[in-house]
Amino acid sequence: MPSTVLQRRGEVQMFAGLLYCSDCGHCLTYSQKQRKDGSYHGAYSCWMYKTHGKEYCASHYITFDTIYELVLIDIQRNLFQYRKNTDKFKSILSRKYQSDSQKSKRNKSHSNMSKSKNAVRNWIRLSADFMRTMFLGG
C-alpha cells in the first residue's frame, strides 16, 4: 500500500511508496530544489544511493514531471482504448477481476477480500473522477 509523505510545504506527494529502484529494489525518495524563479523542481532518486553512496547503488533519478507525464499518457491511452472498445475493455476487466477474486478466495480470509474489494471500488471511483475531470471537463 502506498505511503503518504507530507512534504515540508504541506503537500502529500502523489507517487509516495509507488516507485522503486530498478537496480537494488529500494524505494525512490522525493526531493525538491527551489529554482531561481521561485518554483520547485522535484525528482525521485534511490534511497540506498542517497544514504549509503555509490558502493550500494548507482546514482540515477527521474523527475516528478517525467513520471507525471508518463502516467498521464498511459491514462489517456487507456481511456482512448476504452472509448474505442468499451465492451471488450469491460470483458477484460471482468475476467481479470474474477481471476483475482478467485485467487483472493484461496489465499485470504473473507474479511481481507472485502477490504480488497472496497479498495478496488475506491480506486475505480477515484480514477473515474480523475478522468472525468481531466478529459471531460467535470
Summary of the structure (lengths in Angstrom):
residues: 138
radius of gyration: 18.9
end to end distance: 28.3
largest distance: 56.0
contacts: 305
relative contact order: 0.08
helix: 55%
strand: 15%
